[in-house]
Amino acid sequence: MPYAMSVIISRAIPEIDGFKPSHRKLLYTMYKMGLITGNKTKSANVVGQTMKLNPHGDAAIYETMVRLTRGYEALLLPYVDSKGNFGRVYSRDMAYAASRYTEVKLEPVCAELFRSIDKDTVDMLDNYDNTQKEPALLPVTFPNILVAANQGIAVGMASNICSFNLGEVCDTAIEYIRDQNHPIETTLKAPDFRTGGSILYNAAEMRKIYETGRGSFKIRAKYGYDKKNNCIEITEIPYTTTVEAIIDKIVELVKSGRVREISDLRDETDLSGLKLTLDLKRGTDPDKLMAKLYKSTPLEDSFGCNFNVLIGQTPKVLGVREILEEWTAFRVECIRRELTYDIGRKKEKLHLLYGLKKILLDIDKAVAIVRNTEDEAEVVPNLMIGFGVDEVQGEYIAEIKLRNLNKEHVLKRIAEVSSLEDEIDDLEQTLSSGRRIKNIIIRDLTEIKKKYASPRRSDILYADEVVEYKEEEQIADYPVSVFVTNEGYFKKITPASLRMSSEHKLKEGDFILRTAELTNRCEMLVFTNLGQVYKTRLSDFEDTKASVLGDYLPSKLAMDEGERVVFTAFTTDYSGHMLFFFRNGKAAKIELASYQTKTNRKKLTGAYSTKSELAAVFQLAGESEFVLTSSNGKVLIVNSGAIAPKTTRETIGVAVMTLRQKCWLYRAEPMDEALFVKSDRYRTKNLPAAGSFLNDADKALRQQHDQMGLLQE
């Protein structure tokens, strides 16, 4: 537990000034080395000096420095001006040079990090061996916690803070100080990253991040199309990835055949910046290719926000408004301490001037007291007695140089009394006025924005600007014949193969239940006895021959145990209807479009009602007639047009055939005029109807038809 607390409090989680301890120790060391002005020094010198505050190896300290440099390009607002090779944040393999070769100094903006640090604005702590003092926090004059991207993994928790544009952060802080109900999203548009890219703006998700400090947003790379050379040039990538990771993924896609439009891939990154070039094959649409790559590679990546900040040595996940509240309170305290320090120093000076004023009336007396005092130790006590001053004033008077005992010098010094009194009064009024302190913060933020703000690097893409290209699958389209057997075996056979051999191999007792002439792009809906439907494509099945058993659909479609095929429907556009007849004499006519889904779902439950046993299923392209036979021998001819269609898949249907008690719908089949001598006898104008018994002539025809069917089977 002590180790876990040490990692959380003293290593991995940033504090309200926007720095982790390692950053703070490094920058403070450079500040004390005088590197905020003057020339650069070798990085090795800085690393060595930092080890007096940071008890870690030089490699860890130098790695921390690298991330803060302008050359590494990780921060929107770099703190260290660098010379030499510091690698790049967007490259995994580009190594930085050793510390003995590179040179550094602080960037001018660091003056805003250390402003008035020597005026007791922050607490100073002992270093690890109690030989030096170091600041507990830096008195940053702007909300650096929102400007510097920060990531840390502690024990049991982590922090991941995205960077925002300095100008937008200053504007937001100013408006927040003026009005705590200020809508943050109006001034803080979106995160901004040093590596650029485009942020896909989702208003609801961004609002969630601003309010809770948690959430994620997507960043995508920027590219241009060189029409002359037929290539795509990627110049900005998401902050969360590297060039090498993108190249590896694209190479993998090309090798697997999922991307066929790229003929060559080159990393042309040089001193001018990042460039990844994709040579395209002739006829390739660059926008459609990039849409595919955005979905399949890190060219589009997510940044997961976790605004975990140490507040008073306690980790808290804060929204942007809460961060601004904590920073404002911290900054107000810094200014109060600075004002208190200035007032104290001015009062000390004023006190000395009051003592000087007393000797103005008789300078000769002061000289005489000093001359007539035999012991040096008695000079100050004698002056104290002679002029009624305290020891501090006496020491000050005694230390006045002989050349400064003239009236002109003394009068000039005393003239400062009134101005000092006015300054102290003004400072005390400011100290007691919360409004004046906030005005100081606003003034500082305005100046910082004017001096250091830069335009946004990351573009904002709103939902209506993002064009989503659907990947078109290259499915070969050719005629096929499909066969489905009673046992659930499926065969897809080309006409050429069927002409060579049309004799089917079947399991013993099995027979072909359904045959259809289709194309390879058709979709197949497989309805089962458990009221479910499995969706698949004919292209998902290999072309086969009549001489094989075919694919066993329950295994191929991973059906549930005990599930078997009752009907297969085929479609290309989901037009038409499905017609279900149930044993209770009801029928359900359901639009085929009810089974269409936007996502590529493989299985739909509730394909039809299971409240009554299924008697028969049909796919309707148009309206047609069906012959219904009850278990007691009555026959009814029904037109599907008389059955109202439903969009609800699990509808129990409408009553079609009126059945006596203990009777059920025995059979339903398509109408065939050859089955009846006079079919009008079995038709009716109104539904439901009981139907009629077969007359002798029709009964003979039906018996003959059934016998022919048995022979064919």
N, C-alpha and C positions, 0 to 999 in steps of 0.2 A: 504493500500500500504506500509506504513512503516513496518508493521508486515511481509508482504510478502518479502520485501527486507531484513529484518533481518534474516528470515529463510534461504534465498538463500545465503546471504553473510556470516552470522555468525553461521550457524548451519549445514546445510544439504549437501552442495557441497564442496568437497575437493579442496585444492589449490595445487600449483605446487610442494610443498614438499611432497604431498601424504597424508596429514592429514586434518581432520576437526578440528575446534577450540577445541572441547572437547578432542580429542586425544592429541593435542598439549599441552594443559594446563595440562593434567594429566602427560604426559611424562616429561614436563619441571619441574613440581613440584617434581617428583621422582628424577630428575637430581639434583635439588637444595638441596634435602634431602640427597644427597650423596649415593644414591642407585645404582649407576653404579659400585661401588666397595663395598666391605664389605658384611655384612650378610643381610638376608632378614628381612623385618619388617612386622607386621600385616597389612593386606589390609585396615583395618579400619583407621589406622594412615595415610595412603596415601590419602584415601578418604577425611578425615578431613582436611588435608593440602590443597588438591586440591580445596576445597570449597572457599579458599581465592582468587582463580582465576576464578573459574567456579561457577556462582551463581545459581546452581541447587541443587536439593535434592541429598542426599547421594546415594539413590537407582540408580538414573540415572548415577551418576559418577561411581559407582561400576560395573554397567552393561557395561559401556564403557570399563572399565579395563578388565573385563572378556574376551571380544572379542580380546583383545590384548595379552592375555596370551598364553604361550606354552601349558598349560593344556587344553584349549578350542579347540585347533587345527583348528582355522579358517584361520590363516595366514601361508603362506609358510615361512615367516621370522618373527617369533614372536618377540615382543619388550619387553615383560615382562616375566621373569623367575618366575614360580609359584610353590607353594607347597600347596597341598590340593585339594579338589574337585571343579573344575571349570566347570563341565558339559562337553558336547561335541557339536560341531557345527552340527553334523549329527543326533542329537537326539532332538526331540521336547519336550520330557517329562523328560529328565535327568536334574534335577535342580542343580544349583551350590550352594555351601555352603555359609553361611553368611560371611560377611567381617571380623568378629571377629575371625573366625576359620582359615582363609587362610592367606598365607604369600607370599610376592612378593619382587622382586628387578628387576632392569633393566638387559636385556640381554647384552652381550658384544658388539653386533652390534650397540647398541645405542650410542656408542662412535663416530660412523660415522654420527649419526644424529646431535650431539651437537658439533662436532669438531670446535674449534675456535669460539664458540658462544660468548665467553667473549672478543673477539677482534673486536667488532663492525661489525661483518659480516652481521647481519640482524638488522632491526629496532626493537627497544624495545618500547612497548606501556604501558600506565597505565592500571592497572586492573580496575574492575568495580567500586571500591571505592577510586581509586587514591592513594593507599597505597603501591603498589608493581609494579614492571615492569615485563612484560612478552613479549616473542618474537612474532612478527607478523608472522614470518615463521621460520622453523628450517633450518639451513644451511646443508641440507642433501648432502652427498658426492657421492650419486648414485641416479639414477632415481627411487626413492621410490614410486612415483605415479604409476609406472607400476608393481611394485613388490607386493604392498599391495592391496588385493581385497577390493573394497570400494563400498558401496551402500548408496544412500541417496535420500530421497523424499522431495523436497521443495514445494513451491507453484507455480503451473503452469509449473514445470519442475522437472526433476529427473536426477540422475547420477547412472551409474552401470558400474564399471570398473573391469574387470577380472584381475587376477594375472598372472604374467609371471615369469619364472624361473630367479633367480638372475644372474646366470652365463650368460644366453643368453641375458639378458637385458644389462649387463656390456659390453659384446662383441658387441652388437648392438650399444650402445652409443659410444664406442671407434671407431668403423668403421664409424659411422655417423659424429663424430667430425673430423675424417681424410678426409672423403669424404661425402658431403651432398647429393650426388646422390646415395649413397650406397643402394642397394636393400634390404629393411628391412627383407623380408621373408627368405632371405638366412641365417640370423643369429638368428632371432627371429622366431623360428619354429612354435609355437602355444602357446596358453595360458597353464598355469600349475596351478593345484589346490592342496591344502593341503590334500584334501580327496581322491586324486588320480582319478581313473576312466580312461576311454579311450575317447579321443576326436576324433570324426568323422571328418576327415579333408576334407574340401571342399575348394580347392585352390581359386576359384573365390570369394567365400563368405569371406574367410580369408583376401584376398587382399582388399576387400571392407571395412572390419573392420579396417585394417591397414591404409587405405587411408582416410576414412571418420569418423571413430570413432563410426560408427553405423553398426548394423548387428547382426546376431546370429549364433551360432554353437551348435552342439549337443554333449552331453556327455553321455556315457553309463557306467553302472556298470561293474565291473570285477567279474568273478566267476570261480570256479573250480568244477570239478565233482569228487566226492568220489565214485569210482566204488564199493568198498567193502561194503559201507553202502547204496549205491544207493541214494545219495542225492547231491544236489547242494549247495555249500557254497559260498555265496556272501560276499566278503571282502572289496570291495570299491564301493561307490555309488556316483552319481553326486553331485556336490557341492551345487546345487540348491534345493535339497530335503532332507528328513529325513527318518530314518528307519521306524518310525511310519506311515508316509504317504504311504510308499511302502507296508507295512504289511496291512494297511487298504484297499488298492486297490486290492491286491492279494486276500484277504479274500472276498471282494465283487465279484470278478470274479469267485471264487470257488463256492460261494453261488448261483450265478446266473446260474451256469452250463457252463459258457463260457470257464472255465479251469477245466479239469477233471483229469489232470495228477498228481496233488499234493495231497498227503495223509496227510501231516502234515507240519506245518510252525512254526519255533522257532527263537526267537531272542537270540543268544548266545553271545552277546557282553559282553566282560569282560575287565579286566585291560590290556590284550594283544591287544585289539583293536576290531574293528567292525567285527561281523560275523552273517549273517542271513542264516539259514539253511532251505532248502526245501526238505522234504522227498518225493521221487517219487514213483509212482505206477510201478509195474513190466512192462517192455517193453517200457517205456517212453524214447524218444530220448531227452537228456538234451539240446542239441543245438537248436533243433526245439522248445522246450518249452521256452527257454530263448528268442528266436526270437519273439515268441508270447508275452512274458511278456515285452520285450523292446517296442513293439508297443502299449501295453495296460496299462502300469504302469509307474510310474516315474523312473523306472530302466534306462530309457533313457529319458533325459530331455534336454531342450534348455536353453542356457544362452544368454540373450539379452543384447548386448553391447550398452552402451550410454556413451561415454567418455566425459562427461560434467565436465569441470574443471574451477575453478575461476582463471582468469588471470587479475591481476590488479583490483580486485573487480568486474570483469565482467565475467559472465558465458559464456563459449565458448565450443562447441563440437569440439574436436580436433582429428585428426588421430595420429598414433604413431609417424610419422615423425615430425608433428607439436609439439607434446608433448616433444620430444627430443630437438627440436629447442628452445622451451620456457625454458626447464630445463637447457640446456647448457647456455643460456643467463643469467638465474638466478644464476647458479653456477659461471660463469665468474664474475658477479657482486660481489658475496660473496668473491671470491679470491681477487679481486681488493680492496675491503674494508679491508680485512685482511692484504694485503700488505701495504696499506696506514697506517693502525694502527701500524704495525711493524716498518715501516719507521719512523713514528712520535715518537714512543718510543725510537728507537735507536738514533734518532737525539737529543732527550732530554738528553739521557745519554752522547752522544758525547759532547754536549754543556757543561755539568758539568765537563767532563774530560778536556776540553779546559781550564776551570777555574782552575782546579787542577794543570794543567801544568804550569800555571803562577806562582804559589807559590813555585814550585820546586826549582827555582833559589835562593830563600831566605826564607826558612822555619822559620828561626829565626825572620825575620821581621814580619811574620804573627803572631808568638807567642807574639812578643813585642806589636803589635797593639792591640791584644786581652787583654793583661795584663795591658796596659796603658790606656785602655778605662774604664772610671768610670761607665758609665751607660750601662746596658746590651743592651738597645735598640739601642745604638750607635755602637755596634760591627760590624754589617753587613755594615752600611754606611761607617765606617772607612776602612773596608777591601776593599770595592768597590773603595774608593779613593786611597788607598795604592797600589792596584794591577791593577786597571782599569778593573774590572769585573762588570757584571751586578748583580742585586739583587738575581736572582736565583742561580747564581754561588757563590755569597757571602754567601747565606744561606747554601749552600752545604759545603763550606769550613769551615764555623763556626761550623757545626755539626760534623766535623771529630773528632773521639775520640783521646784522648791524646796518646794512644798506637799506633795509626796509623800515627803519625807524623814522623815516621822514613822514611829515604830515600827509603829503600827497598820496603815498601808498596806503596809509592807514585809512584815509578818507574814502579812497576807492573801494577798499574792502568793506568798509562799513556801509557804503552805498548799496551793497548787495543784500543787506538785511531786508529791506522792504520787498525787493523782488523775490527773495527766498520765502518770505512770509506769505506772499501772494501765491507762489508756486505750491507751497505746502497746503494752503487753504484749498486751492483748486484740486490737488491730488486727494485730499480728504473728502471733498465733495464727490469726486468721481468714485472713490472707494465705497462711499455710502449709497451711491446711485446705481441700481441695477441697469437702468436704461442707458446711462453713459458708458458702462462697461460693455454692454451689448453693441453700442455704437462703435466702440473701439474694435470689437471683433469683426463687425461688418466692414469697417474701413480697411482692416487688414486683408479680409477676403477679397474686397474689390481690387486692392493693389496687387495681390497675388494673381488674381485672374488676368489682370492687365499685363503683368510681366511674364507669366509662365504658361498661361493657357494656350492650347493648340487645337486645331480643328479635329473633329472625330476621325478615327482611323477605320472603325468598323461601321459599315453601312447598316441601315435598318430596312429590312424587307417586311412590309406588311402583308397580311394574308391575301389581299386582292392582287398583290404584285408577284406572288409566288405562283408560277405556272407548274403544275404537277403533270408530268408526262407519264402516262401509263405504259408500262413496258409491253410491247406487242410480242407475243410468243410466236415464233416461227413454226407453225404446225402445218405440215404437208397436208394438202387437201386432195383426196382421190376417192373414187367410189369403193365401197366395201359392202359385203353381205354379212349380217350378224345373225347368230343363232343362239338361242337361250333354251336350255333343256329343263325338264321338270325337276331334276335334281339340283339345278343351280349352276350348271356348267355353261361357260360363255366362249363363243368362238367368233373371231373377226377374220374374214377371209376375203382376199382380193378376187375380182372376177377372173383373172388369169389363172389363179391357183384353183378356183372352183371349177373352171372348165377342164383342167387337167384331171381332177378327181373330185367327184361330188358325193361319194359314198362316205357317210359319217361314221366315225367310231364313237360308240356310246357305251355307258356302263349297262350291265344287264338290268333290264326292267326300266331303264330310262328312255325318254323320248323327247323330241324337239317340241318345245312349247310355243316358241315365238320365233319368227323369221322376219327380217326387214332389210330393205335395200337403202343404204344410207351413205354418208360421206364421212371421212376420217375426223372432221372437225365437230361432229355431233356430240352432244352431251347425253349421258345415260342416267336415268333416275331408277334406282332399284328399290322397290317397295318390299317390305318384309312382313312377316306374320305378327310382329310385335308393334306394329303401328309406326315404324320408322322408315326413313328413306335415305339411301346412300347415293351421293352425287359423285359422278366420275366422268371422265371423257373417254371417247373411243380411242383417242391418240395415246392414252395411258396404257393401252393393251397392245401387245405385239401382234403383228399379222401372223396368222397361223394357217394350218391346213385342215381339211375335213377329216383327215386320217388320224388326228390327235383328239384327246378328250377335251382340251381347252382349259381355260382358267376357271378355277372353282371360286365363284363369287364370294361365298361366306369367308373364305380365307383371304382372298385378294383385297376385300374391302374391310377386313378385320371386324366382322360382325360379332354380335354378342353370342354367348353360348345358347344353343337351342333356337337360334334365329335362322329362318330359311326364306328364300326368295318366293314372292307370290306374284309379282308382276314387274316388268321392265318397260319404261317409257323412254322415248328418244326425242330430242328437240335441238334446235339451233337457236331459236329466238324466244322460247317459252310462251309461244302463242297456243291457243286452244285450251282444252279442259281435261281434267281427270274425272271419270265417272265411277263411283263406288256403289255397289249394290250389297245390302246387308241381309242377313238371314231373317231379320224382323220385318222385312218388306219395305224398308226405307232405302232411299238412294241419295247420295251426296254428289253434287256436281261442283267441282272446285277448279278455280282458274289455275292453269299451270304456272302462271306468273307468281303465284303464292309461294312457289318453291325456289324462286330465284333470289339469290343473296348477293350483296355487293362484295362481301369478302368471299374468299374461296373456301367455303365451309364444305367439309366432306360428309357430314352427317347431320340430319335434322330429325329431332324427335317430334312426335305429334303430327305424323304425316297424314293420318286420317283417324276417324273416331274408332275406338276399340270397345265401345259400350255394347256393341252387338257383333257377332261373328261375321267376317267378310264372306260374301257369296261369290262375287266376281268383280274384276277391275278392268276398265277400258280407257284408252287414250282417245280423245275426240279432237279431230281437226275441224270438223263441222258437225252439224246436227244429223243424227241418224236414229233408226228404230232398233229396239231390242225386244227379244222374246223372253218373258219371265214365266217360269213354271214353278208352281208351289208343290209342296210335298204330297198334297192330296190330289194332284193331277190337273189342277186348273191352270189355264194359260192366259197371259195378258200381254198384248203388244203395246209397248210404250215408246213414244218419241222423246228423245233427250231434250228437245226444245221446250217441252212442257215442264221440265224441271228447272227451277230457278237456280242460277249459279251463285256460289258463295266464295268469299275471299278467305274466310276462316277455315284453316285446314282441318281442325278437329270438330267441325260441325256434325251433328248426329243425322243430318239430312232431312228429307221430307218423305212423308208416307206415300208410297206409290202403289203397292199391292196390299189389299185388305186380306188378312189371313185369319182363318178360324183358329180356335184354341188348339194348342199342341201341333199346329202346322207351321211350316217355315218356308222361306224362299229357297227352293231346291236348286234352281239353275237359272242363269241369265246368259244370253248369247245374242250375237248380232242377228238381225232379221234377215231371213232368206225366204223369198216368195215360193221357192220350190218346196218348202216344208208344208205349205197349206194349199188346199183346193180353193178356199175362199177365206182370205185372212181378215176381212172386215168384221167377221163374227167375233174376233178377239180384241178388237179395238174399242176404245171408249173415249167420250169427249171429256169426261171429268176424272180427275185423279184425287184420292186413291180409288181403285176399283178392285173387285174380287176376281175378275176374269171369268172365263167359261171353260167347261170341260171340252176336250177334243171330241169332235164327232167321229164316226167310224172311218170316213175317208181320210181325214187328217191324221187319225191315230195310226192308220196303216202307213201313211207317208212318213210319219215320225219314226215308227219302228224300223222301217227300211233305212232311213237316214242314220239312225243310231247304229244299226248293224254295219253299215258302210264305214262309219267312223271307227268302230272297233277293229274292223279289218285293216284299215289304214294304220292304226296305232300298232 
